[in-house]
């Protein structure tokens, strides 16, 4: 019993260490910049969990995959999962040049939907101009 608790404690400590490093990395190596949304693209995939196994399809057009899940017997019981990719342009704090990036994100931090032409805050790396992350 004690050995099992030690294993869980070690796993939690390792996960906590990764989380702390991730937060440290974001605070020291990234800077908040304003980006302009140039494209919002929604794709979908089908997913079904059976026991401990999860089955998924490749991403594709949402309408076609919805029709496939409703009409094809092989895909009965699959759930349609929407994925939204946001492409944006931003000025890098490294060299002052414009770059493009892409994140998987549907809404702004305030909960409103992201649309082309919107401005959004991102974190841009302070040493690698093409590297970004979400807020």
N, C-alpha and C positions, 0 to 999 in steps of 0.2 A: 504494500500500500504506500509506504513512504517513497519508494523508488518511483512510482507513478506520479506522485505529486512533484518530485524533483524534476522529472521530465517536462511536466507542464510548466513548471517555474522557469526552466531553462528556455523553453520555447517562447514563453511570454517575455522573458528578458531580451532574447534575440529580436523579437518583433518590436519591442519597445526601443531597442537600440537603433534598428532600421528607421523607425518613425522619427526618432530624435535627429538622426543624421539627415533625413529627408527635410525636416523643418529647418535645420541649420543650413543645409545647402540652399534652400529657397531664400532664406534671409540674407545670406552672405554673397551668393553668386547670381542673383536675379534682381532686376529692377522693373518696377511697374512702368509700362508704357501704354499709350493709347493706340489701338489698332483700328483699321477701317475694314469692315466686313465686305468682301468682294463676291462671295458666293456661299449659298446655303444649299446643301444637297442632302436629301433624305433618301436613304436606301433601307432595305429590310432584309431579314433572314427568318427562316422558320426554325423553331426549337421545340423539342419534345423531350421530357425526362421520363424514363421508364426505369423504376428501381433506382439504382445508383448510377445509371448510364444516361448521359445527355446526348441527344442527336441534334445536329444543326445542319442547315444547308449553307451554301455560299450566299453572299449578299447579292441582291438584285433589285429590280423595280418592285415597289410595294404592291402595285395593282396586280402584276402577274403572279407574285408569290401568294397573295391573298386568294386569287382565283384558283391557284394550284392547291392550296390547303383546303379549299371548299369542295373541289371537284375531283381531285385525283385520290384514289383509294390509298395509295402508298403514303400520302401526307395527311391523312385524317388524324385529328387530335394534335396536330402541330400548332403552336402558338406563333403568331406574327409578331416579330420584334422589330421596332423602328430604330434606326441609327441615323443621327444627323451629323454631318461633317460641315464645319464652318471654315472657310478659307478667308484669310485676312492679310492685309499689308500693314507693315509697321516699320518704324525707323529704329534701327539697332543702336543701343547706347555704346556699342563697341566702336563703330566707325561712322555713324551718322547716315549710312546708306539705307535705302528701302529694301525690304525683304518680304517674302510671302511665307506664311505658315498655315498650318491646318490643325484644328483640334476637333475632337468629338464632343459636341456640346449643343443643346437645343435652346437653352434659355440664358438670359442675362442673370447676374447675381440677384437682381430684384424680382426675378420670376417672369419677366416679360419675354416674349418670343424674340429670337434673334432674326433679323431681316437684313437683306443686302443693303449696304449703305450705312448701316448702324455703326456707331463707335463702341468699342468694348475695351476694357482693360485686360492686358495679358502681362505675364512676367517674361521679360527678355533676358537672356544670359548676358552677363557683363564681360565675358571673355570670348564666347563663341557666338558670332552674329546671327547664325541661322537656327539657334536653339531657343525654344520657347516652352512655356508651360502655362497651364490655366491658373487663374487666380485662386 
